[in-house]
Amino acid sequence: MRLSRLFGRTTRETPADAESISHQLLLRAGMISQGAAGVYSYLPLGWRVLRRIEQVVREEMDRVGGQEMLMPALQPYELWQTSGRDISFGQSLFTLTDRKDHRLVLGPTHEEVITDLARRYLQSYRDLPLMPYQIQTKFRDEPRPRGGLLRVREFIMKDLYSFDADEAALDMTYRAMAAAYAAVYRRLGLPAVMVEADSGAIGGKASHEFMVLTPTGDDTIIRCDRCAYASNVERARSDKTLSAAESANNGEEMAPLTAVATPDCHTIKEVAAFLSKPSWRTLKAVFYVADGDFIVAVIRGDLDVNELKLQRVLKCDVLRLAEEEEVEAGNMVPGFASPIGVDNVRVVADDSVPHARNIVAGANRVGYHFVNSNYGRDYTAEIVADIALAREGDKCPSCGEHLRAHKAIEVGHIFKLGTFLSGTLNATFLDESGVSRLAVMGCYGIGIGRLLAAIVEHGHDDNGIIWPAAVAPYQVHLCTLNPEKGEVEAVGDRLYSELWQSGVEVLLDDRPASPGVKFNDADLLGMPLRMTVSPRTLASGSVEVKWRHAKEPLFIPADAAVATVTEMVVASCSPPG
């Protein structure tokens, strides 16, 4: 491809609304163009990268037994009603009505469709395991599209679905898919970490995300440097056990519940300081509305509520903080509240609360708190569960080491679905005894555009993108400087033609632009190897080559340039072992 003919162009200006590094660089490099909020066109250079990423993913899916297919983007709404996930996806679903008033969904994912297909074609245990997959466009009505390709409303995804005979077989498939994902990221030069994750609207029994650690990430993971524990912050656990001295509190005899004046003390910090108590000897109450019900979440004062965990234990679709009037209607006094003495209120307690003895809690009177409150004697909860937010510095639940928080970008998500969808949609098979059983399912997704953005977030410098050889739009960026002088243009055209003939893909900058402009654009576009022909290099019988990540160029004989560059490119494109 000649740069003078390329559809799309580079720009020096950073778009004002581009927040993430990948968004800025991909726009400046002319690889993507925004059509609407969360909707992008892939221009030729960006599309070439996307297709190469797809091919890496495709090869690794095929290697573990995946079978590629294509399912429709338009899905019957009835399938979603049958599975019940029309409610859990909620407003994220794009729906439309055809001319016959039949309601359809623009597919955000394809579990329903593939399960319906399995119901039709799956017959015997001999058909298992089964791992169909596709690479296809998905649609989700994100409330706040942001970060360029990191959070969009229309996106290309690889989604694979597994069907197994039992849980043990699913475990084997799940491990094989995790290994295949690791191979994808290794080939793309991405240091991805597998972490525990929440299943979200997809549902299922267990799930893991693959995260690339980067300071510009839009997610946070909690990780232990000593052991293998790692989790998305939404699901992360911590060891809430107190020190030996602090734990002695848990063995105290229950003291009488007593109301004490705490004037102008509205926060945990203020109450603890006024009563000379550590924050872990206080009770924090946080008010929510879950699917219309008023909820009081109580947790030890040194901890914070993880709202996703709370939503999961409540099994509600919508969870939000309560408004002031809703709190008052629940007979609660903000700043001085607790479940003590309050009837007809749903209470959820963190599992740290029942073990804490004689702690400070609100008295539901302005200016007063109770001392010596105790779970079980003074109040109880409808649900006791882990609803605490794990934070940097907390103790690891596996080894006790301090946890660390890292910014990261999600580049893949895998789920153990179990049988909840196969049961709902009746995807069964006959086992060896002729007994009908539900297929045990898993699903495995990689957002291809998000993966492209993650590669840029991980691989760039102040001058532009640094593409891995495996996915670069072209392997060589050939610049001809002052092409009107001497043999520069002729030699550049010859090298361009011969490199293509030898299997090397070349982008030739044949524009009538200055050397500075050409070099700046080469750095911005980020091809792995830059090759330069100029009057100066030809005078010495050489050609300049420079790896994008290197500081200094190399000079190679012009008559051996094609063979030498071909060898360099082949070596750089070889997949890691």
N, C-alpha and C positions, 0 to 999 in steps of 0.2 A: 504494500500500500504506500502510495505517495502522500505525504502530509498535505500537499497542496490540494489534493482531491478529497481529503477526509471530511466526512460529515460531522460537524462539531468543531469547536475551537476552544483554545485555552484563553484564560483571562488572568490578569494580575490582581484584580480586585476580589476580596473575600466577601461573599454575599452577607448582608447584615443579619439575616435571619438564620444563618447556618451556624449552629452551636457546636456540634461535634467536629472533631478533626476530620473524620472520614467524610462527613457531609461537605465541609469546606473544600477539601482536596478533590473529591470526585466532581463537584460542580466546577471548580477552577480548571480541572483537567479536561472538561468537556466530555465526561464519561456518563453522566446522568443529567436529566433535566426535569425539574418539577412541573407537573401539570396541574395539580391541586394539592390540598393538604393531605400528606401521606400517600400521594400517588406520583410515580416517577416513570419517565421514559429512560430506557437504557440505550444510549447512543452507541455507535459501532465499537468504540474501544471498550466501553463498559460491558457491552454484550459479549464481546470475545472473552473477557475475564469470567463472566457469569457462566458461559458455556464450558469453559475449562474446569471451573469448580464443579459444575454438574457432572462432568466426566469422571473426575476423581471420586466423587461420591458414588456415582453409578458403578464404577469398577469395584469399589469396596463392598457395596451392597450385593453385587453379583457374586463376589468371592465367597460370601457366607451363605449363599443359596437364595438370595432375593430374586424375584421374577418381576421385571418391569412391565407395567401396564398403564392405562390412562382411564381415569374416571371422570364423569361430567362435573363441570363447575356448578351447573344448575341441579339442585336436589329437591325432591318433594318435601314440603314442609311436614307432611304426615309422618315421615321417618323421624323427624326431630321431636314431634309430639309423642310418638311411640316410645322413644328412648327417654323422654323427659328432659332432654338437655336443651330444649328450646328455652326453658326457664333459667337454667344455670348459665347459659351464654347470654341470655337477656338481650340488651340493646346492642351487643356486639354483632348480632346476626343482621346481615343485609338480607332483607326480604323484598319480594316483588310479586305482583299478581299478573298472570297472563290474560289474554283476551277472553278466556273462558272462565275467568275468576278463580283459577286454580293458583293457590299460593305456593311460591317457590322460595328456596334459600340459595344465595350465592355462597358456596361451601367455604366455611372457615377451616374445616378439617373434614376427613372422610371416613371416620369410624362407622357411622351409620350406613353409608353406601357399601363399604367393603363387607360389613357384617351381613347386610342383606344379600350381597352376592354369594358370600360363604353359605348362607342358608339355602341358596338355590343349588349350589354345585358341590358342597362338601357332603360326603356320604359316609365314608368309612375311616377308621383309624389309619388305614393304609394311605390316605390322602394327606396325613400329617407327618411332620410339621409343614406348614404352609406359610410362605413369607412374600406376599405380593407387595409391590411398592410402585410409586409414581413420582414424577417431578412435574409439578403443576401449580397453576396460580390459585391462591387462596384469597379470601376477602373477610376482613374483620373491621367493624366500625369502631376503631380506636377513638376514645374520647379526646385524647391529646396526642396526635401524631407528633413525633419529635425525633431529633437526631438523624435526620436524613433517612437512610435505609434501616436504621436500628429499630424504629417503631413506626410502621406504616399501615395503611388500610388495604392495600393490594400488594401481594408478595408471592414470590415463587418458593415453594417448599418441596423438599423430598419427604414424603411420608410413607413409611413401611409399616405393615400390620402383620403380626404373627398370630398363628392359630396352632395351638398345641393340645395334646391329649390330657395333660394334667399339670399341676403346679410344678412338679419336678422338671418336666420337659420345658415349661416356660422359663424356669430358672436357667436352664442351659442355653436357651435361645437368647435370653436377656444378657447373659454374660458374653455370648458370641457377638451380639450387637454392640455391646459396650466396647469390645475389642475392635470391632470394625470402625466405630466412631473414632477411637484413639488413632487408628491407622489413617483415617481421613485427615485429622488435625496434624498428625506427624508429617504427612506428605505436603500439607499446606504451610508448614513451618509455624504452626500455632501451638504454643505451650498451654494446652487446655487441661483443666482440672475437673474431675468428676465429683459432684457434690450432691448431697441429699437435697430434695426439692419438694415443693408442694404440688399436688396434682391439679389444683385449680379446677377450671370448668371442664377439663378433659375427664376428670374423675380417675378412679382406679385405686389400687391397693398400695402402690409404692411408685416412686419416680426419682430420677436423677437428672440433673442438668450438667452440661459441660460448659465450663466458664473459662474465658481467657482473661487473665489478670492484666489490667491496664488502668492507669490513673484516670483515664477518660471514660471508664465504664459507666453504664447506666444502671447496673445492679450492684449489690453488695453481698459478699460471701463472708462467712465466719469460718476461720480455719485454725487448726492447731499445728504448730510447727514441729511438735515432738512426735505426734502419732498421725494416723491417716485421716483423722476426723475433719470433715469439711461439709458445709451446708450453706444453702441459700439462707439469707438472714430471715426470710419469711418462715422458715421451718427450724432454724437452728435451735439447739438445746444447750444448756449450760448446767454445770453442777452447782446447785443452789445451797449445798450444804455449808453451814457456817463453820467458823473455826472452833476449836475445842472449847475455848473460853466462852464464845458466843453460844455454842450449842448447849452449854449448861443451862441456859434459859429454858430450853425445851423440856428439861426435867423438873422444873419448879412446880411446887404445888400451886393450884389455882387460887389467886388472891381475890378478895371481894371486888366486884365491879363498882367503880367509884367515878362520879362525874366531877371534873375539875375545871375551873375557869381558865380559858386560854384566849384572852382578849387579843384581837387583831392578828391571830395566827391562822392563816388560811391555807398554807402549803405545808407539805411534809417537812421541809427544811425548817420552817418557822416553828412548827409544833415541836419537832425534835429538839431544837435549840432551847425553846422556852422551858421544856420539861426535863432538859438535860438527859435526853434519851438518844441512843443511836438510831438512825433511820430504819434499820432492820427491825426495831422494836415498835414500829408503827404500822398501821393498816391504811392502805391507799384505796379509795373508792373512785371508780371511773364509770360514767353513765353512758349507756348506748341505747339505741333503738334497733332491734333485730326483727325484720319483717313485721314491723308495727308494734312489737312488744318492747316495753321498757325493761332494760337489763342493768343490773349493778354488777360490775366486775370488781372483785376485791383481790388485792395482791399485797405482798409485803412491801413496806415503804421504800426499800432500797432497790426495788425492781420496777420495770415498766411493762405495760400490757402489749403483747403482740396481737394486733387486731386480726390478722389472718388466722392465727391459731384460735382466737376466740370465735371467729366466724365458723371455723371448721367444727369446733366442739358443739356449737349451737345448731349446726346444720341449717343455717339460714342463707338466703340468697342475697339479702341486702343488709349490711351492717353500717351504722353511722353513729357519730357522737350525738347525744341527745341535746336538744335545744333547751334553753333556760326554762321555758314554760312546761316542757315535758318533765324536767327534773322536779319542778315544784309540784306538778300533778302526781308525781310518785312519792310525795311527802319527804323529799330529800332536801337537805340544806347544803348547797355547795360550799366546800371549805371546811364543813363540820359534819360530814355525812358518813354513815356506815349502815349496815343492814340491821343493827341492833334496835329492837323495838319497832320495826317497820313490818307491816303485814302486806301480803298480796303483791310482793315484788320478786321477780325472778333474779336469783343471785348465782353468779358463777365465781368460784374461788380458785385462785392458783394453788397448785399442790404444795406450795411452800407455807400456806396459811394454817392448815390444821395442826402443824407441828410447833407453831410459835405460841409460847405461853405468855400471858400477862402483858399484852401489847396495847399500845395506845390506839384508840379508834374514835371516830367522830360520834358525838352525842346527839346529832340531828337537832341541835339548838345553837343558835348563833353565839359564838364566844365560849363554847364548852366542848370538851372531849372527855371520853371515858379512859381511865387507866385500868389495867388488869382485865382487858377483854380477852375472851377465849372462845375459839371455835368449838361448836358442839354444845357448850353451856349457854352462851349468850346469843348465838346466831348459828345458822347452818346455811348450806348452799344446795341448790338444785343439782349443780355439776361441780365436781372438783377435778381439775385437769391442769396440765402444763399450759399456761397462757402467757408465759413470761417471754419478753424479748431478750434474746442473747446479745450481749454487747462485747466490744473489745475490752479485754482485761478480765472478763469473767473466766471461771475455771472450766476447762475442757470436760465434757461429760464422760470421756473415755479414759483420760490419763491424769486429769487435774492440772495440767499445764495451763498457763494463761492463753486465752484465745486472742486472735488478731483478726481485724476487719480489713478486707481488701475490696477495692472497686474492681468490677469485672464486667465482661460482656458475655451474655449467654449465646452460645453457638450450637446448641443442640439440647434436646430434651427427650428422654425415654421414659415409658410408663409401663407398669404391670397393670393391665386392665382387669384381669381375672375373668369372671363370667357375667358381670352385671349387664354388659351390652349383648353378649350372645344369649343370655337368658331372656332379656327383654325382646330381642328380635328373633329368637328361636333358631339360633345357629347351632345345630346339633350334628353329632356323628354317631355311628354304631361302633362300639368297642369290640374287642376280640371275642367277647361272649354274646355279641348281638344286642347289647343293652345300649339304649340311646343316652348319650351324655352331651353336656354343653362343652363347646370348644373353649379353651382357656386362652385369653387374648393378651397381646401386648401391642403397643404402638410406639413409633420411633420417628421423631421429626428433626429435620435440619432446615432452617431457613436459609436459602441460598443467597439472597440479597444481604441478609444480616451477616452471613459468613464473609461475603465480599467486604462489607464495611469493617468487620472485625480485623480482616487482614490488613486493611489500610490503617486502622487505629493502632495495630501492633507494629506495622512496618512503614515508617515514614521518618523524615527529618525536617528541618526547617525549610528545605528547598522543595519538598514534594513527596510523592509516593515512592516506596521501594518494594516493587512486586517480587514475590518468590518466583523463581523460574517456572515452576509448575503451572502457574496461572496467569503469567504476564500476557498482556494483549499481543505483544510481539516479543521475540527473543532478543532482537538487536534493533537499536535505534541508530540509523546511519545518517550522519550529518555531513553535508558537503559545504565547505566554507569558501566563499568567493568562487562559486562554480563557473563564473564567466572567465576566470583566469586559467590559462594553460589547459592541462588535461583533467582538471578536477571533475568537471561534469561527466566526462566520458568514463573516467575511472570509477566514479561513484555509481554510474548506471551499470557498468560491467560487474562491480562487486554486488550490487543489488540483485542483478539477474542470476549470477552464479551462486550466490548464497541461497536464493530460493530454490534453485535446481538441486542444491545439496541438502535440502530439507530444513534450512534455517529460515524462519519467518522474520521478515525485515520491514521496519517502518522507515522510509526514506524521507528525510526532511530536505525537499528540493525547493523550498520557498526562497524568494529573493529577500532574505532577512539577514540581519547582522549576526555574527558569531555569538554575541551575548544573548540575543533573543533565542537562538537555536539551542544553546547550552541550557538556558533557563527552562525552556520547554521540555528538553530531554530529562532534566532532573524532576520537573513537575510530573511528567507522564510516567516516569519510573521504570522503563524497560531495564532488564537486568544488565545488559551490556550496551555501552555506547561506542560507536565506531566513527572515527572522524577522518575525512579526507580533505586536505587543504594544500595550497601551494607549498607551504613549509614542509609538510610531511612528505609530499611527493618529491621535493628537492632532495630529501635524504633517502628516498627509495623506501619509505615506510608508511604505515598507517597507524593512527593512534587508536587504542582501545582502552576502555575504562569501565570496570565494574561499577554499577550504581552505588554500591555500598563502600567502595574504596575511595581513598583520598587522592591517590596518585595514579596517573595513566601509565600504560605500557605502550611500547612502540614495537611493531612487528613488521617484518619485510612485506612490502606490498605484493610481491609475486607469490607469497605463501599465505596471504591474508585469509583467503577463503577456507583453505584446509585448517589453518590454525584456529580461526573463529568457530568453524564447525565443531572441532574437537572440544573447544571451551564450552560451547552451548550444550553439546551432548552430555558432557560431564556434569554440567550444572543442572540439567533436567532429569538426571537419573534419580529415581525415587530412593529415599533413605532406606537403609536396611532395617 
